Amino acid sequence: MLWLSITLLAYFFLAILSLFDRYLLVGPIPHPKIYTFYVGILGLFLCLFFIPLGIPLPEKGLIILGLGAGLIRIFAILFLTKGIVKSEVSRVVPAIGGFLPIFSFLIFLPISSSKEILSVSQITAFTFLVLGSILISAKKISLKFLSLTNLKYPIVAAFLYALTFFLTKILFLKARFLNGFFLIVLGSGLGSLFFLISKKTRKLIFSHKPTQKIGGLFILDQIFGGLGIVFQYYAVFLAKPSQVPLINALEGTRFVFLLGFVLLLSLWRPQLLKEEMRGKILVQKIFAILLIGAGLAFLAFK
């Protein structure tokens, strides 16, 4: 169950990323294409660190697979950030947390053994984790939450993320971790260059000049995000195909960590705690944590 420990470590770092993204996407970097472009470009710079390692490239088919997974990932990030900017984080994130594991489950079904994918403990854990992910990341569940206007970006983002994980696992079944990860990061970086084709988008990106402070925050944001992604993909590398949807379903643990960070930050700014933990919201989050804990228990002690 090493993949489970690695997954939890990944979501710890991704929770820190969420803290920064809350600030950057609402204020200093409000346009999705600007944020997504710089995420991809930083990935290209990261690829330079792989060169001294002398990583041998796999066969041509796997190269296309890895680059394709990275390319799809950059557009998944675009739709995620579009949803956050055009709607609310409290609606977009829980919607993705609900749809991603379901899409992932359906996509992985054909390559997973029936004995594994229909395991009672895994199905139970999967259900608890998905419900917990939705409840802990949503401020309020209502009919408005389920409207097509609010769900169109999260549904597309969730499907693209699920497809990325599927292609990534197929790649890792035949390639070493560093080889595959290099190709995925390279594919994401090359994908971000597509934004430069449009003159309007080029003007939008290069007219935005972040301050030194914002630039430093963005780099720090991506360092924590990079660590989270490395551990997340390593968990995918270690897991069986049928276990990858469970990695996606464990997204709720990211918000458990995030809630813990908010509690710590509330010692400095008490109003943060009031924003996150009030009345029914508090009850909802406690119930969500219990569901996530139950899901983890079914995975760890099946």
C-alpha positions in Angstrom: 0.0 0.0 0.0 3.0 2.3 -0.6 0.9 4.1 -3.3 -1.6 5.2 -0.6 1.1 6.8 1.6 2.6 8.6 -1.5 -0.9 9.8 -2.5 -1.5 11.4 0.9 1.9 13.1 0.7 1.0 14.4 -2.7 -2.2 15.9 -1.5 -0.4 17.5 1.5 1.7 19.5 -1.0 -1.3 20.2 -3.3 -3.2 21.6 -0.3 -0.4 24.2 0.1 -0.8 24.9 -3.6 -4.5 25.5 -3.1 -3.7 28.2 -0.5 -1.6 30.1 -3.1 -4.1 29.5 -5.9 -6.9 31.0 -3.9 -5.0 34.3 -3.8 -3.4 34.3 -7.3 -6.5 33.4 -9.3 -8.8 35.8 -7.6 -6.5 38.8 -7.8 -3.0 39.1 -9.3 -3.4 36.5 -12.1 -7.2 36.7 -12.9 -7.1 35.3 -16.5 -7.0 31.5 -16.9 -4.8 31.5 -20.0 -2.1 33.6 -18.3 -2.0 31.3 -15.3 -2.0 28.1 -17.4 0.6 29.5 -19.8 3.1 30.2 -17.0 2.4 26.8 -15.4 3.4 25.1 -18.7 6.4 27.3 -19.3 7.8 26.5 -15.8 7.4 22.9 -16.8 9.7 23.5 -19.8 12.3 25.0 -17.5 11.9 22.0 -15.3 12.7 19.7 -18.2 16.2 21.3 -18.4 17.0 19.6 -15.1 16.3 16.2 -16.6 18.9 16.7 -19.4 22.0 16.1 -17.1 20.5 12.9 -16.0 20.8 11.5 -19.5 17.3 10.1 -19.5 16.8 7.7 -22.5 13.6 8.2 -24.4 11.3 5.2 -24.9 10.0 4.0 -28.2 8.2 6.4 -30.5 4.7 5.2 -29.6 5.4 5.9 -25.9 6.8 9.3 -26.6 3.6 10.3 -28.4 1.6 8.9 -25.5 3.6 10.8 -22.9 3.4 14.1 -24.8 -0.3 13.6 -25.4 -0.9 13.1 -21.7 1.0 16.3 -20.9 -0.9 18.2 -23.6 -4.3 17.1 -22.3 -3.2 18.0 -18.8 -2.5 21.6 -19.7 -6.0 22.0 -21.1 -7.5 20.4 -18.0 -5.7 23.1 -16.0 -7.1 25.7 -18.3 -10.7 24.5 -17.9 -10.2 24.2 -14.1 -9.0 27.8 -13.8 -11.7 29.0 -16.2 -14.3 27.5 -13.9 -12.7 29.1 -10.8 -12.5 32.6 -12.4 -16.0 32.5 -14.0 -17.8 30.8 -11.1 -16.7 30.1 -7.5 -14.0 27.8 -6.1 -16.6 26.4 -3.7 -18.6 25.1 -6.6 -15.9 24.2 -9.2 -13.6 22.2 -6.9 -16.2 19.9 -5.3 -17.7 19.3 -8.8 -14.4 18.2 -10.1 -13.8 16.2 -7.0 -17.0 14.3 -7.7 -16.8 13.8 -11.4 -13.0 13.0 -11.7 -13.1 9.7 -9.8 -16.3 8.7 -11.6 -14.8 9.4 -15.1 -11.6 7.8 -14.0 -13.4 4.6 -12.8 -15.3 4.3 -16.2 -12.2 5.0 -18.3 -10.1 2.4 -16.4 -12.8 -0.2 -16.3 -11.8 -1.9 -19.6 -8.1 -2.4 -18.5 -8.8 -3.4 -14.9 -9.4 -6.9 -13.7 -13.0 -7.6 -12.8 -11.9 -9.0 -9.4 -10.0 -5.8 -8.5 -12.4 -3.2 -9.8 -15.5 -4.8 -8.2 -13.8 -5.4 -4.8 -16.3 -4.6 -2.1 -13.7 -2.8 0.1 -12.6 -0.6 -2.8 -16.1 0.2 -3.9 -17.0 1.2 -0.4 -13.9 3.3 0.1 -14.4 4.9 -3.3 -18.0 5.9 -2.4 -17.0 7.3 1.0 -14.0 9.2 -0.5 -16.0 10.8 -3.3 -18.9 11.9 -1.1 -16.4 13.2 1.5 -14.5 15.1 -1.3 -17.7 16.9 -2.4 -18.9 17.7 1.1 -15.6 19.0 2.5 -14.8 21.3 -0.5 -18.3 22.7 -1.0 -19.6 25.6 1.0 -23.2 24.8 0.1 -24.9 22.0 -1.8 -28.0 23.3 -3.6 -29.9 23.0 -6.9 -27.9 26.0 -8.1 -24.8 23.9 -7.5 -26.1 21.4 -10.0 -26.9 23.8 -12.8 -25.2 23.3 -16.2 -23.8 26.9 -16.0 -21.8 25.9 -13.0 -20.9 22.4 -14.1 -19.8 22.8 -17.7 -16.2 23.8 -17.0 -15.8 21.3 -14.1 -17.2 18.4 -16.2 -14.8 19.1 -19.0 -11.8 19.6 -16.6 -12.7 16.4 -14.7 -12.9 14.4 -18.0 -9.6 15.7 -19.3 -7.9 15.0 -15.9 -9.3 11.5 -15.9 -8.0 11.0 -19.5 -4.6 12.3 -18.5 -4.4 9.8 -15.6 -5.4 7.0 -18.0 -2.8 7.8 -20.6 -0.2 8.3 -17.8 -0.9 4.9 -16.3 -0.7 3.2 -19.8 2.7 5.0 -20.2 4.0 3.9 -16.8 3.1 0.3 -17.5 5.8 0.3 -20.2 8.2 3.1 -19.2 10.3 4.0 -16.2 9.0 6.7 -13.9 11.5 9.4 -14.8 11.2 8.8 -18.5 7.4 9.0 -18.4 7.3 12.0 -16.1 9.8 13.9 -18.3 7.6 13.3 -21.4 4.4 14.4 -19.5 6.0 17.7 -18.2 7.4 18.3 -21.7 4.0 17.8 -23.3 2.4 20.2 -20.8 5.1 22.8 -21.6 4.7 22.4 -25.4 0.9 22.6 -24.9 1.2 26.0 -23.3 2.9 27.3 -26.4 -0.3 26.8 -28.3 -1.6 29.9 -26.5 0.9 32.0 -28.4 -0.7 31.2 -31.8 -3.5 33.6 -31.2 -2.4 37.3 -31.5 -5.1 38.3 -28.9 -3.9 35.7 -26.4 -0.2 36.7 -27.0 -1.1 40.3 -26.3 -3.0 39.3 -23.1 -0.1 37.2 -21.8 2.7 39.6 -22.5 0.8 42.7 -21.4 0.5 41.2 -18.0 3.5 42.2 -15.9 3.4 40.7 -12.4 5.3 42.5 -9.7 8.4 40.9 -8.1 6.3 39.8 -5.1 3.6 38.1 -7.3 6.3 36.5 -9.4 7.9 35.1 -6.3 4.6 33.8 -4.9 3.8 32.1 -8.2 7.2 30.3 -8.3 6.7 29.2 -4.7 3.2 28.1 -5.6 4.5 26.0 -8.4 7.3 24.5 -6.3 4.8 23.1 -3.8 2.5 22.2 -6.8 5.4 20.5 -8.5 6.2 18.4 -5.4 2.6 17.4 -5.2 2.4 16.4 -8.9 5.6 14.4 -8.7 4.3 12.4 -5.7 0.8 12.1 -7.3 2.3 10.7 -10.5 4.6 8.4 -8.6 1.6 7.0 -6.8 0.0 6.4 -10.2 3.2 4.7 -11.3 3.1 2.3 -8.2 -0.7 1.6 -8.2 -2.5 -1.0 -10.2 -4.8 0.4 -13.0 -7.9 -0.4 -10.8 -6.4 1.7 -8.0 -5.9 4.9 -10.0 -9.6 6.0 -9.6 -9.0 5.6 -5.8 -6.1 8.0 -6.0 -8.4 10.5 -7.7 -11.1 9.8 -5.1 -8.6 10.6 -2.3 -8.7 14.3 -3.5 -10.8 14.9 -0.3 -7.7 14.5 1.9 -6.3 17.6 0.2 -9.1 19.6 1.7 -8.6 18.0 5.1 -5.0 19.2 5.0 -6.2 22.6 3.7 -8.7 22.9 6.5 -5.8 22.2 8.9 -3.8 25.0 7.4 -6.7 27.3 7.7 -7.0 26.4 11.4 -3.3 27.3 11.9 -3.6 30.5 9.9 -6.6 31.5 12.0 -4.2 32.0 14.9 -2.8 34.9 12.8 -6.0 36.0 11.1 -9.1 34.8 13.1 -11.5 35.9 10.4 -10.3 33.0 8.2 -11.8 30.5 10.6 -15.1 32.4 10.6 -15.2 32.2 6.8 -14.5 28.4 6.7 -16.3 27.1 9.9 -19.7 28.4 10.6 -22.9 26.6 11.7 -24.0 24.1 9.1 -20.7 24.4 7.3 -18.9 23.2 10.4 -21.2 20.2 10.7 -20.8 19.4 7.0 -17.0 19.5 7.1 -16.9 17.3 10.2 -19.2 14.8 8.5 -17.0 14.9 5.4 -13.9 14.2 7.4 -15.6 11.2 9.0 -16.5 9.9 5.5 -12.9 10.4 4.2 -11.6 8.7 7.4 -13.9 5.8 6.8 -12.8 5.5 3.2 -9.1 5.5 4.2 -9.8 2.9 6.8 -11.4 0.6 4.2 -8.3 1.1 2.0 -5.7 0.6 4.7 -7.4 -2.2 6.7 -9.4 -4.1 4.0 
